[in-house]
């Protein structure tokens, strides 16, 4: 065969595949894998997956579950939990660092950085997050679904059980499953409550009991019901109908994005799919490596056929990869018919490229992380602010010029502190408080205000608007915050 004939054959083959893709895509776009044409819910019974990717996802999931359940009960050396989101008291602790309302801009920057990271990650790796990290997928596939397999059996047994009459076996199995689901949902609700109120408050609530803490207990029951509803009934529809991230991927992925993808060139070839026949030369017959066994569909937790191309419902869980590899191994064909790959990798054989689009988002992400890090490093444990009392002017008192100042101190920690106001820019200055002495006690998260007289020797004042630096020092004399302002005097050039 000449080179030109070979090129023409390849072109015809590509055109055939493009036609197949177009027809498949049109059909998929007009249907949902979990819904009948009449609009009725189609219950998904995925076969229990097994394989190397399933094993790896299981290890990752159990690690993440351990982190989720242990994190709210760990106290760091500084006395803070790792994470706490007390919305009612407006207390937020992230990685041991407390954030208050005045730090909202930091949380905003962090939120924007997280959003950009999600966009960047999705453009490069598709819905890898959904299949490997998303709590919805982990709880459903690695907790609730495994319990269901243990009680009701695999796909065929579950389908048969649901169709049979409500006899002793069905009532026993369903009641046992639903009871365990409810208990796990209640435990999950308690863990999430620990992230809000803290472990100490949660332990106290448990000690007091549901009658004394009825409001909290009622809220827990509501959350338990929500978790139970999602994982016992709503399930994959949370991903296909509700989750906004699934909708976002349609505008974020491109031909370079890596997804769980079916190699249609190898799977279809010129004669399309065909059942496996022993000792048949499929390549010579033009038949694809896909033997149309349907196992990739049977294991899919969202009820789709990955061979129809990238679809909104696909969460990249890799179950179809393991199922297909198992079949390919049994029939003696190469594995990887379904694999992690991009559209260009399947169609053109091109490897992943770091595009300008990815570069722009990477730059924005790095810049935001740099800004947030800089603010965190320079952030003081107590925020202080000093302003001249409105309507007042300087006055002379012996060898000093005197100004009246008012202060605002904000303790941004979760511990009580004793601090002192000190003028750092002029050595021989004096501070005289309006009320009390210059040893101020700040409770955790407290804001206090007050006034003081600032006295600076006249021979140290060089301007009618003298630049000064007022500092805040702790009990050990360490400066924990600085504030620049001006001091009025009659000095003239």
VENFEN-V14656 format. One record per residue. N is the residue number from 1. SS is DSSP state (H for helix, E for strand, C for the rest). PHI is phi in whole degrees, -180 to 180 (999 if undefined). Layout:
N | SS | PHI
N | SS | PHI
This chain:
1 | C | 999
2 | C | -74
3 | H | -64
4 | H | -67
5 | H | -64
6 | H | -63
7 | H | -64
8 | H | -64
9 | H | -64
10 | H | -63
11 | H | -65
12 | H | -61
13 | H | -63
14 | H | -62
15 | H | -62
16 | H | -61
17 | H | -65
18 | H | -63
19 | H | -64
20 | H | -62
21 | H | -57
22 | H | -63
23 | H | -63
24 | H | -63
25 | H | -62
26 | H | -62
27 | H | -67
28 | H | -66
29 | H | -64
30 | C | -96
31 | C | -147
32 | C | -123
33 | C | -63
34 | C | -107
35 | E | -143
36 | C | -73
37 | C | -63
38 | C | -76
39 | C | 100
40 | C | -76
41 | E | -62
42 | C | -104
43 | C | -70
44 | C | -96
45 | C | -116
46 | C | -72
47 | C | -70
48 | C | -62
49 | C | -79
50 | C | -154
51 | C | 147
52 | H | -67
53 | H | -70
54 | H | -63
55 | H | -63
56 | H | -66
57 | H | -64
58 | H | -64
59 | H | -63
60 | H | -63
61 | H | -64
62 | H | -67
63 | H | -65
64 | H | -66
65 | H | -65
66 | H | -62
67 | H | -63
68 | H | -62
69 | H | -81
70 | H | -92
71 | H | -50
72 | C | -68
73 | C | -105
74 | C | -100
75 | E | -109
76 | C | -78
77 | C | -56
78 | C | -81
79 | C | 89
80 | C | -99
81 | E | -73
82 | C | -69
83 | E | -136
84 | E | -156
85 | E | -131
86 | E | -88
87 | C | -68
88 | C | -63
89 | C | -94
90 | C | 55
91 | E | -116
92 | E | -128
93 | E | -124
94 | E | -126
95 | C | 55
96 | C | 87
97 | E | -95
98 | E | -78
99 | E | -126
100 | C | -120
101 | H | -60
102 | H | -72
103 | H | -99
104 | H | -60
105 | H | -62
106 | H | -68
107 | H | -65
108 | H | -66
109 | H | -62
110 | H | -62
111 | H | -65
112 | H | -65
113 | H | -63
114 | H | -64
115 | H | -64
116 | H | -66
117 | H | -61
118 | H | -62
119 | H | -62
120 | H | -61
121 | H | -64
122 | H | -68
123 | H | -62
124 | H | -87
125 | H | -124
126 | C | 62
127 | C | -97
128 | H | -59
129 | H | -59
130 | H | -61
131 | H | -81
132 | H | -114
133 | C | -122
134 | C | -56
135 | H | -57
136 | H | -59
137 | H | -67
138 | H | -64
139 | H | -64
140 | H | -68
141 | H | -83
142 | H | -100
143 | H | -121
144 | H | -68
145 | H | -67
146 | H | -65
147 | H | -64
148 | H | -63
149 | H | -62
150 | H | -66
151 | H | -90
152 | H | -101
153 | C | 95
154 | C | -78
155 | H | -48
156 | H | -62
157 | H | -67
158 | H | -66
159 | H | -64
160 | H | -67
161 | H | -64
162 | H | -68
163 | H | -84
164 | C | -77
165 | C | -66
166 | C | -78
167 | C | -93
168 | H | -60
169 | H | -64
170 | H | -66
171 | H | -63
172 | H | -64
173 | H | -69
174 | H | -66
175 | H | -64
176 | H | -64
177 | H | -63
178 | H | -65
179 | H | -66
180 | H | -65
181 | H | -59
182 | H | -66
183 | H | -64
184 | H | -64
185 | H | -61
186 | H | -66
187 | H | -64
188 | H | -61
189 | H | -61
190 | H | -66
191 | H | -65
192 | H | -66
193 | H | -64
194 | H | -63
195 | H | -68
196 | H | -92
197 | H | -99
198 | C | 94
199 | H | -67
200 | H | -63
201 | H | -65
202 | H | -64
203 | H | -63
204 | H | -65
205 | H | -63
206 | H | -67
207 | H | -64
208 | H | -70
209 | H | 89
210 | H | -67
211 | H | -72
212 | H | -71
213 | C | -112
214 | H | -63
215 | H | -61
216 | H | -63
217 | H | -63
218 | H | -65
219 | H | -64
220 | H | -60
221 | H | -64
222 | H | -63
223 | H | -66
224 | H | -61
225 | H | -63
226 | H | -66
227 | H | -63
228 | H | -62
229 | H | -60
230 | H | -66
231 | H | -89
232 | H | -94
233 | H | -130
234 | H | -67
235 | C | 50
236 | C | -64
237 | H | -68
238 | H | -62
239 | H | -83
240 | H | -86
241 | H | -114
242 | H | -109
243 | C | -58
244 | H | -69
245 | H | -64
246 | H | -63
247 | H | -72
248 | H | -65
249 | H | -62
250 | H | -61
251 | H | -102
252 | H | -98
253 | C | -79
254 | C | -138
255 | C | -69
256 | C | -97
257 | C | -70
258 | C | -86
259 | E | -137
260 | E | -71
261 | E | -133
262 | E | -91
263 | C | -79
264 | H | -67
265 | H | -64
266 | H | -77
267 | H | -75
268 | H | -105
269 | E | 50
270 | C | -92
271 | C | -96
272 | C | 81
273 | C | -76
274 | C | -159
275 | C | -62
276 | C | -74
277 | C | -126
278 | C | -63
279 | C | 66
280 | C | -88
281 | C | -89
282 | H | -66
283 | H | -65
284 | H | -67
285 | H | -82
286 | C | 77
287 | E | -83
288 | C | -76
289 | C | -74
290 | C | -72
291 | C | -94
292 | C | 56
293 | C | -81
294 | C | 78
295 | H | -69
296 | H | -65
297 | H | -79
298 | H | -64
299 | C | -91
300 | C | -70
301 | C | -74
302 | C | -112
303 | C | 73
304 | C | -105
305 | C | -109
306 | H | -63
307 | H | -71
308 | H | -85
309 | C | 95
310 | C | -65
311 | C | -131
312 | C | -59
313 | C | -75
314 | C | -70
315 | C | -107
316 | C | 57
317 | C | -83
318 | C | 73
319 | H | -62
320 | H | -68
321 | H | -64
322 | H | -64
323 | H | -65
324 | H | -68
325 | H | -61
326 | H | -63
327 | H | -68
328 | H | -60
329 | H | -65
330 | H | -68
331 | H | -94
332 | C | 80
333 | C | -107
334 | C | -63
335 | C | -77
336 | C | 92
337 | C | -63
338 | E | -113
339 | E | -159
340 | E | -76
341 | E | -163
342 | C | -98
343 | H | -62
344 | H | -68
345 | H | -67
346 | H | -73
347 | H | -79
348 | H | -116
349 | C | 76
350 | C | -83
351 | C | -85
352 | C | -62
353 | C | -121
354 | C | -87
355 | C | -79
356 | H | -64
357 | H | -63
358 | H | -64
359 | H | -62
360 | H | -65
361 | H | -68
362 | H | -63
363 | H | -61
364 | H | -63
365 | H | -65
366 | H | -63
367 | H | -62
368 | H | -65
369 | H | -64
370 | H | -64
371 | H | -63
372 | H | -64
373 | H | -64
374 | H | -62
375 | H | -65
376 | H | -66
377 | H | -67
378 | H | -89
379 | C | -72
380 | C | -89
381 | C | -73
382 | E | -129
383 | E | -90
384 | E | -126
385 | E | -144
386 | E | -132
387 | E | -133
388 | E | -65
389 | C | -65
390 | C | -57
391 | C | 85
392 | C | -107
393 | C | -131
394 | C | -69
395 | E | -146
396 | E | -98
397 | E | -142
398 | C | 65
399 | C | -89
400 | E | -115
401 | E | -98
402 | E | -124
403 | E | -124
404 | E | -98
405 | E | -124
406 | E | -118
407 | E | -123
408 | E | -133
409 | E | -119
410 | E | -127
411 | E | -79
412 | C | -97
413 | C | -120
414 | C | -103
415 | C | -130
416 | C | -73
417 | E | -137
418 | E | -115
419 | E | -129
420 | E | -142
421 | E | -87
422 | E | -144
423 | E | -83
424 | C | -91
425 | C | -88
426 | C | -132
427 | C | -67
428 | C | -96
429 | C | -79
430 | E | -134
431 | E | -124
432 | E | -125
433 | E | -74
434 | C | -64
435 | C | -131
436 | C | 76
437 | C | -107
438 | C | -91
439 | C | -125
440 | E | -99
441 | E | -97
442 | E | -116
443 | C | -72
444 | C | -59
445 | C | 70
446 | C | -88
447 | E | -115
448 | E | -125
449 | E | -133
450 | E | -176
451 | E | -133
452 | E | -153
453 | E | -94
454 | E | -110
455 | E | -114
456 | E | -125
457 | E | -55
458 | H | -62
459 | H | -75
460 | H | -100
461 | C | -92
462 | C | -113
463 | C | -152
464 | C | -69
465 | E | -130
466 | E | -71
467 | E | -77
468 | E | -129
469 | E | -124
470 | E | -100
471 | E | -115
472 | E | -122
473 | E | -118
474 | C | -89
475 | C | -64
476 | C | -92
477 | C | 84
478 | C | -80
479 | E | -75
480 | E | -111
481 | E | -162
482 | E | -132
483 | E | -145
484 | E | -96
485 | E | -152
486 | E | -124
487 | E | -125
488 | E | -87
489 | C | -156
490 | C | -86
491 | C | -59
492 | C | -133
493 | C | -68
